[in-house]
Amino acid sequence: MTQKQKEKEIHAVLRTVDDPELPSVSVVDLGMVYSVDVNENRVSVTMVPTFAGCPALDFIELNVKKAMEAVDWVQDCHVEFSFKHNWSTDAITAEGKENLKKHGISPPPENYHPGDEWTVDCPYCGSDYTSMDNVFGPTACRSILYCGSCKNPFEAMKPVVKQSTIKS
């Protein structure tokens, strides 16, 4: 197996590792995988947490290791979370955004700039007639909103933008 084939296989396997809090939303689709290094039969995965205090990091690390070590040629896997790189909601893939909606979680707004008011469409009916019910959701990365059209409460990913997009 060539190096390129090994790397391709590892990336495909990473797409099967779901966030433990969001089954069917992979760590790849959440934009958490920063880099992958394949060296012979060893794999190193550097990931960026969505929030520094995320309680699921240990589970994510364990699940990534298990998935990597299930690959027949992988002898060792090292997973680390980097705090040198900032995660951003811009890193969520289109597929990730669609899968978030299936969980009743509205993806973050596009082109958000810090300080701007943010609104999201309802993941159930698509209406933009929504309001913030509570900025504090069940996890640090989500808020609770309410849809005035279909009358459903729902969660939304809080917008987190890269430092380079913040205007002084």
PyMOL commands that set and color helices and strands:
alter all, ss='L'
color gray80, all
select helices_A, chain A and resi 3-14+57-69+89-91+94-102+163-165
alter helices_A, ss='H'
color red, helices_A
select strands_A, chain A and resi 18-19+22-26+33-39+42-47+76-81+105-106+130-134+142-147+153-157
alter strands_A, ss='S'
color yellow, strands_A
deselect
rebuild
show_as cartoon
